[in-house]
């Protein structure tokens, strides 16, 4: 039998029209051409678009943070520095929409935010959003281990303050953006901050950096800042004020220590304070730098200034005798002292803190213009130019508006206002033989010439009179410092409440040491003492004593006296100030 070919089997023979085969061939050719054109477009004219799209998915531009400059004390000890930290960033275009509830819960817990808040942030239209700044490296590592796509970490810095509460009002603090908000961090922001840089990196789907592409801009680190503050003196001043506030159940307190040779601020302490490393419970009361921002009627601490004018004019001398009497009428109501004095010398007027004596010297020998000129020449009524935020000017009204009652009141410290810092600076004229010292909060060890306000003779006479205040018969025996001769002036005044004076007091003391060769001026203020005594001689003077003795030893100043501090009860007279003919607050100076 002859074999039959498969293709010749009638049932298997398929005949197609010619046009269908040609159509099929044309369609295959057309699709091929489309693919060819598309490939040409992608590789040629359209390449930039697709390259940019690929870059957006894999490349990021990250900030290279600049390290903020350190803040140092006068001895080079670090009081503010920057530590490495991490910021947690969400790249919302790569975070999956179906992220598991378990990972959301864990991430929210590590970030210390609510789950609902986290979900809201992850749904924002912004491609990049900070979930949290300044995260500790340990927490950042735990977040990294979650391996959540689109959640990345970036390097940054957070500020650390080793001295804590004692230095808080000096250095201030920064926010999460590492920008100064208070204190020297704010006032020297431009120098401390530096300028951040920028880099381009390749990231994987989890937001992890896998390759550095380029450094677009190098960071410029901030400059270090060295202050005049001495950490040891600052700490002891802070503790002395804190102990006094707690002992006398006061609301607040402050102290300032000035180096009269260089004009440097050695300490500037306030209480209550706060921990700049943990500000979760920070209040406005804690933030107040009372030494610079709180003003008060300086009361008896102004008397040495008033009497200095009369001494400088030659109108009186330290041994000039004045009839004091029980009352001095200026206006409808008299000025009085708590204890009636017959006769007092000018030196005794300072020692006993006589309102009548001071007012008589002013009214009989000085014009309102002379007093105004002198007060403003020592910095009252003017903002201190030390480059510190919030320093206030206080008030000294124009002398042309003074009535006789105003002049009498102002002579012993009422009707004007000043900060504790301004009072301390004014006292530098007694320590520097009549020169008003320019002050600085930055390290400046060289001797600085001041502006002559009074003669060296007047300054020497006033130092001698101020020393009698701390001796038996004076109002501040408790201001004595073991091993050193000191001098100063107390003040205790009713606080203004609304339009009148209430039953709250402010006690203060300003003085210089050692008297034989003055090196420092110290001023202390305790606000609203309530635990028994509220007199300056009982409340503020002991704080002065502590600060002076410890500071002079820290500065290696040789003792100029072998007399030990008296541990006697202060039996000096307590005197009540009658401020004016219109208002008669009980101003006590002791």
C-alpha positions in Angstrom: 0.0 0.0 0.0 1.3 3.4 -0.9 1.6 5.8 2.2 -0.6 9.0 2.4 1.0 12.4 3.3 -0.3 14.1 6.4 -0.6 17.5 4.6 -2.5 16.0 1.8 -5.3 14.7 4.0 -8.4 16.5 3.0 -9.7 17.1 6.5 -6.5 18.7 7.7 -6.0 21.1 4.9 -6.7 24.8 6.1 -6.9 27.5 3.5 -6.8 31.2 4.7 -7.6 34.3 2.7 -4.5 36.2 1.7 -5.7 39.5 3.3 -5.9 38.0 6.8 -2.3 36.8 6.8 -1.2 40.2 5.5 -3.2 42.0 8.2 -1.7 39.9 10.9 1.8 40.6 9.6 1.0 44.3 9.5 -0.3 44.4 13.1 2.9 42.6 14.3 5.0 45.1 12.5 2.9 48.0 13.9 3.3 46.8 17.5 7.0 46.2 17.0 7.3 49.8 15.7 5.4 51.2 18.7 7.8 49.3 21.0 10.7 50.6 19.1 9.5 54.2 19.2 8.7 53.9 22.9 12.2 52.5 23.6 13.7 55.3 21.6 11.7 57.9 23.6 12.6 56.4 27.0 16.3 56.2 26.0 16.3 59.5 24.2 14.1 62.7 24.6 12.1 61.3 27.5 15.1 60.0 29.5 15.2 63.0 31.8 11.6 62.6 33.0 12.1 58.9 33.9 15.5 59.5 35.4 14.0 62.2 37.7 11.1 59.9 38.6 13.6 57.2 39.6 15.7 59.6 41.5 12.6 60.8 43.5 11.9 57.3 44.5 15.5 56.4 45.6 17.3 59.7 46.3 16.8 62.2 49.1 18.3 65.5 50.1 19.2 65.4 53.8 20.4 68.2 56.0 23.9 68.0 57.4 23.4 69.6 60.8 25.9 72.1 62.1 27.2 71.5 65.6 26.1 74.4 67.8 29.0 76.2 69.6 29.7 75.3 73.2 29.2 77.8 76.0 32.0 77.8 78.6 32.5 79.5 81.9 35.5 81.7 82.6 37.7 78.7 83.5 36.8 76.8 80.3 34.3 74.4 82.0 31.5 73.4 79.6 28.1 74.7 80.7 26.2 74.0 77.4 27.1 71.5 74.7 25.5 69.5 71.9 25.0 65.8 71.9 24.2 63.5 69.0 20.6 62.6 68.5 18.3 61.4 65.8 15.2 62.7 64.1 12.5 60.3 62.9 11.2 61.2 59.4 8.3 59.7 57.5 8.5 59.7 53.6 4.8 59.4 53.1 5.1 58.6 49.4 6.8 55.3 50.3 5.0 54.4 53.6 2.6 51.5 52.8 -1.1 52.3 53.2 -1.7 48.8 54.7 0.8 49.2 57.5 -0.1 46.7 60.2 -1.8 47.9 63.4 1.0 46.1 65.4 3.7 48.2 63.8 1.7 51.4 64.2 1.3 50.6 67.9 5.0 49.9 68.4 6.1 53.0 66.5 3.6 55.3 68.3 4.9 53.9 71.7 8.5 54.6 70.8 7.7 58.1 69.6 5.5 58.7 72.7 2.5 59.9 70.7 -1.0 58.5 70.2 -1.7 56.0 67.5 -4.4 58.3 66.0 -2.0 61.2 65.8 0.6 59.0 64.1 -1.9 57.7 61.5 -2.9 61.3 60.8 0.7 62.3 60.2 1.3 59.4 57.9 -1.7 60.3 55.7 -0.6 63.9 55.2 0.1 65.0 51.6 3.6 66.2 52.4 6.2 63.8 51.1 8.4 64.3 54.1 7.4 65.0 57.7 9.2 64.9 61.0 7.6 62.5 63.4 9.9 63.4 66.3 13.0 65.4 66.8 16.0 64.8 69.1 15.3 61.1 69.8 17.8 59.3 71.9 20.0 56.9 69.9 18.7 53.9 71.8 15.1 54.7 70.9 16.2 55.4 67.3 17.8 51.9 67.1 14.5 50.3 68.2 12.6 52.3 65.5 15.1 51.1 62.9 14.6 47.5 63.9 10.9 47.8 63.1 11.9 48.0 59.4 8.9 50.0 58.4 9.2 51.2 54.8 9.4 54.9 54.4 10.4 55.6 58.1 13.9 57.0 58.1 16.4 58.5 60.6 18.5 61.6 60.3 21.4 62.8 62.4 21.0 66.0 64.5 22.0 67.4 67.9 20.3 68.2 71.1 21.5 70.6 73.8 22.8 69.4 77.2 23.4 71.6 80.2 25.7 70.0 82.8 25.2 72.7 85.5 21.4 72.2 85.5 19.3 74.6 87.6 22.2 76.7 89.0 23.1 78.0 85.5 19.7 77.9 83.9 18.9 81.6 83.9 22.4 82.4 82.4 22.6 80.0 79.5 18.9 79.6 78.8 17.9 76.8 76.4 17.2 75.9 72.8 14.1 74.4 71.2 13.8 71.2 69.1 15.1 73.2 66.1 18.2 73.9 68.1 17.5 77.6 68.2 18.1 79.7 71.3 15.0 80.6 73.3 16.3 82.2 76.5 19.5 83.5 78.1 22.8 83.5 76.3 21.5 80.8 73.9 19.1 83.5 72.6 21.2 86.6 72.8 24.2 84.9 70.9 22.1 82.8 68.6 23.8 84.1 65.5 27.3 83.1 66.6 26.4 79.9 68.3 24.1 78.4 65.7 26.4 78.0 62.6 24.9 77.0 59.2 23.7 73.5 58.3 24.9 71.8 55.2 23.1 69.4 52.7 23.8 66.0 51.2 22.2 63.8 48.5 21.8 60.1 49.3 20.3 57.0 47.9 17.8 55.2 50.2 16.2 51.8 50.0 12.5 51.1 50.3 12.8 51.2 54.1 14.2 54.7 54.0 17.7 53.6 55.0 20.6 55.4 53.5 22.6 53.0 51.3 24.8 55.4 49.4 26.0 59.0 49.6 25.7 60.6 46.2 27.1 64.1 46.8 27.8 66.8 49.4 25.8 69.7 48.2 26.9 72.1 51.0 29.3 71.6 53.9 28.0 72.6 57.4 29.6 75.5 59.3 29.8 74.8 63.0 28.9 77.5 65.5 31.5 79.4 67.5 32.2 78.7 71.1 31.3 81.3 73.6 33.2 81.9 76.9 31.3 83.7 79.6 32.6 85.7 82.6 30.5 83.5 84.9 32.5 81.3 87.3 30.6 78.0 87.7 31.8 77.6 91.3 30.7 81.1 92.4 27.5 80.7 90.5 26.7 77.4 92.2 27.4 78.8 95.7 25.4 81.9 95.0 22.5 79.9 93.8 22.6 77.6 96.8 22.8 80.5 99.2 19.7 82.2 97.6 17.8 78.9 97.5 18.5 78.1 101.1 17.4 81.6 102.2 14.2 81.4 100.2 13.4 78.0 101.7 14.4 79.0 105.2 12.3 82.2 105.2 9.4 80.7 103.2 9.9 83.4 100.5 8.5 83.3 97.0 11.7 84.0 95.2 15.2 85.4 95.4 18.2 86.5 93.4 21.9 87.5 93.7 24.5 89.0 91.5 28.3 89.1 91.9 30.5 91.6 90.0 34.3 91.8 89.6 35.1 95.4 90.2 38.5 95.2 88.5 37.4 93.8 85.2 33.6 94.6 85.1 32.9 90.9 84.7 29.7 89.3 86.0 30.9 86.4 88.1 27.5 85.1 89.1 23.8 85.8 88.3 21.6 83.5 90.4 17.8 83.2 90.6 15.5 81.0 92.5 13.1 79.4 91.7 14.9 77.9 88.7 14.3 75.0 86.3 16.2 72.1 84.7 17.0 73.2 81.2 17.5 69.5 80.3 13.9 68.6 81.2 11.4 71.4 80.7 8.1 69.5 80.7 6.7 71.3 83.7 8.3 74.7 83.1 6.3 77.7 84.2 6.7 81.5 83.7 7.7 82.0 87.3 10.6 79.7 86.9 11.7 81.4 83.7 11.9 84.9 85.2 15.5 86.2 85.5 14.6 88.4 88.5 18.0 89.9 88.9 17.6 91.6 85.5 13.9 91.7 84.8 12.3 92.6 88.2 12.3 96.2 89.3 11.5 97.5 92.7 11.8 100.7 94.7 15.4 100.4 96.0 14.6 102.1 99.3 17.5 102.4 101.7 20.1 101.1 99.2 19.7 104.4 97.4 20.7 106.5 100.4 24.5 106.2 99.9 24.0 107.6 96.4 22.0 110.5 97.6 24.5 111.4 100.4 27.4 111.0 97.9 26.1 113.9 95.9 26.1 116.1 99.0 29.6 114.9 99.9 30.9 115.6 96.4 29.4 119.1 96.5 31.1 119.8 99.8 27.7 120.5 101.4 28.3 118.0 104.2 31.2 115.9 105.5 31.0 112.5 107.3 31.2 114.1 110.7 28.7 116.9 109.9 26.1 116.9 112.7 22.4 117.2 111.9 19.4 117.7 114.1 17.1 114.8 113.2 14.1 115.1 115.5 11.1 112.9 115.6 9.4 114.2 112.4 10.3 116.1 109.2 7.4 117.7 107.5 7.5 117.8 103.7 3.9 118.2 102.5 0.8 117.4 104.6 2.3 114.3 106.2 5.6 114.0 108.0 8.6 111.7 107.3 9.5 109.7 110.4 12.0 107.2 111.6 11.1 104.2 113.9 13.4 105.5 116.6 13.5 109.2 117.3 17.1 110.5 117.1 18.3 113.8 118.5 21.4 114.5 116.6 23.2 112.3 114.0 26.3 112.8 112.0 26.2 112.0 108.3 28.1 108.8 108.9 25.5 107.8 111.5 22.6 108.6 109.1 24.0 105.8 106.9 24.7 103.5 109.8 21.3 103.9 111.4 19.6 104.4 108.0 17.7 107.5 108.9 15.0 108.6 106.5 14.7 112.1 108.1 18.5 112.6 107.9 18.7 111.6 104.3 15.7 113.7 103.3 17.0 116.7 105.1 20.4 116.5 103.4 18.6 116.3 100.0 16.1 119.0 100.6 18.6 121.5 102.1 21.5 120.9 99.9 20.5 119.3 96.6 18.4 120.3 93.6 16.1 117.9 91.8 18.2 118.3 88.7 21.4 117.4 90.6 19.8 114.2 92.0 18.4 113.2 88.6 21.7 113.7 86.8 23.5 111.6 89.4 21.1 108.8 89.5 21.1 108.5 85.7 24.9 108.8 85.6 25.2 105.6 87.6 22.8 103.7 85.2 19.4 104.1 86.9 16.6 104.5 84.4 18.7 103.0 81.6 18.8 99.4 80.2 22.0 97.6 81.1 24.0 97.1 77.9 25.4 93.7 78.5 23.8 91.9 75.6 21.4 89.9 77.8 17.7 89.5 76.8 15.1 91.1 79.1 17.3 93.5 81.0 15.0 96.4 82.1 15.6 100.1 82.5 13.6 100.8 85.6 12.2 104.3 86.1 13.6 107.7 87.1 11.0 110.3 86.2 12.1 113.6 84.7 13.2 116.0 87.5 11.0 118.8 86.1 8.0 116.8 87.2 9.2 116.3 90.8 7.2 117.9 93.6 9.0 118.6 96.9 7.4 115.5 98.3 8.7 113.5 95.4 12.3 114.8 95.9 12.2 113.8 99.6 10.8 110.3 98.9 13.3 109.7 96.1 16.2 110.7 98.4 15.6 107.6 100.4 14.6 105.3 97.5 10.9 105.7 96.8 9.3 107.0 93.6 11.9 105.4 91.5 12.5 101.8 90.5 15.5 99.7 89.6 16.6 96.1 89.1 19.0 94.3 91.5 21.5 94.4 88.7 21.3 98.1 88.4 21.8 98.6 92.1 24.8 96.4 92.1 26.4 98.3 89.2 25.7 101.7 90.9 27.7 100.4 93.9 30.8 99.9 91.8 31.5 103.6 92.1 32.3 103.1 95.8 34.6 100.1 95.0 36.5 101.7 92.2 37.3 105.1 93.7 34.4 106.9 92.0 34.5 105.1 88.6 31.3 103.5 87.2 32.5 100.2 85.8 31.4 99.0 82.3 30.0 95.5 82.8 30.2 92.4 80.6 29.0 88.8 80.8 31.7 87.6 78.4 35.2 86.6 79.5 37.2 89.8 79.6 40.1 89.4 82.1 41.7 92.8 81.5 41.3 95.8 83.7 38.7 98.2 82.3 38.7 101.9 82.9 35.4 103.3 84.0 33.6 106.6 83.9 34.4 109.0 86.8 31.2 109.9 88.6 32.5 111.0 92.0 36.0 111.7 93.4 38.2 109.0 95.0 37.9 111.0 98.3 34.1 110.7 98.3 34.2 107.0 97.4 36.7 106.4 100.2 34.5 108.3 102.7 31.4 106.3 101.6 33.2 103.0 101.9 34.1 103.8 105.5 30.5 104.7 106.3 29.2 101.6 104.6 31.5 99.5 106.8 29.8 100.9 109.9 26.5 99.4 108.7 28.0 95.9 109.4 29.5 96.8 112.7 27.8 97.0 116.2 25.2 99.7 116.1 24.6 99.2 112.3 21.6 97.6 110.6 23.5 94.6 109.1 25.8 92.9 111.6 24.9 89.5 109.9 26.5 90.7 106.7 30.0 90.3 108.2 32.2 87.8 106.4 34.8 85.9 108.3 38.3 87.1 107.5 37.1 90.1 105.4 36.1 93.6 106.0 32.8 94.3 104.3 30.4 97.2 103.9 27.0 97.7 102.4 23.4 98.9 102.8 20.3 97.0 103.8 16.8 97.6 102.6 13.3 96.2 103.5 10.3 97.7 101.7 6.6 97.1 101.4 5.7 95.9 98.0 3.3 97.8 95.8 0.0 96.0 95.4 -2.1 97.8 92.9 -2.2 101.5 93.8 -1.0 101.0 97.3 1.3 99.1 99.6 0.3 95.7 100.9 1.6 93.5 103.7 4.3 91.8 101.5 8.0 92.7 101.8 11.1 92.6 99.7 14.4 92.3 101.6 17.7 93.2 100.0 21.4 94.0 100.7 24.0 95.5 98.4 27.7 95.8 99.4 31.4 95.6 98.6 34.3 93.5 99.8 37.0 93.6 101.0 36.8 97.2 102.2 40.6 97.6 102.3 40.9 96.8 98.5 37.5 96.2 97.0 37.3 93.3 94.6 33.6 92.4 94.3 30.2 93.9 94.6 27.4 91.6 95.7 23.7 92.4 95.8 21.0 90.1 97.2 17.2 90.2 97.0 14.7 87.9 98.8 11.1 88.4 97.7 8.2 88.0 100.2 9.9 86.4 103.2 7.3 85.1 105.6 9.1 82.8 108.0 9.5 85.1 111.0 11.7 88.1 110.1 11.5 89.9 106.8 14.2 92.5 107.4 17.1 93.0 105.0 19.6 92.6 107.9 18.1 89.3 108.9 17.2 87.8 105.6 19.4 89.2 102.8 22.6 90.1 104.8 23.5 86.5 105.8 23.2 85.5 102.1 25.6 88.4 101.3 28.0 87.1 104.0 28.0 83.6 102.6 28.5 84.6 99.0 31.3 87.1 99.9 33.4 84.8 102.0 33.2 81.9 99.5 33.7 84.1 96.4 36.8 85.9 97.8 38.3 82.5 98.7 37.6 81.2 95.3 39.3 84.2 93.8 42.3 83.7 96.1 41.8 87.2 97.7 43.8 87.5 100.9 41.9 88.1 104.1 42.1 91.7 105.4 40.7 91.1 108.9 41.3 88.6 111.7 37.8 89.3 113.1 35.4 86.3 113.0 31.9 86.8 111.9 29.6 87.7 114.8 27.1 85.1 115.7 25.1 87.5 117.7 21.4 88.4 117.4 21.1 91.6 115.4 20.0 94.2 118.0 20.2 97.1 115.6 17.2 99.3 115.5 14.4 98.5 113.1 13.3 101.6 111.2 10.1 102.2 109.4 10.3 104.4 106.3 7.6 106.9 105.6 7.7 107.2 101.9 5.9 110.5 101.3 3.2 112.9 102.3 0.7 111.0 100.3 1.6 107.4 101.0 3.2 106.1 104.1 4.5 102.5 103.6 6.3 100.9 106.5 9.7 100.5 105.0 12.0 98.7 107.3 15.8 98.7 107.0 17.7 96.1 108.8 
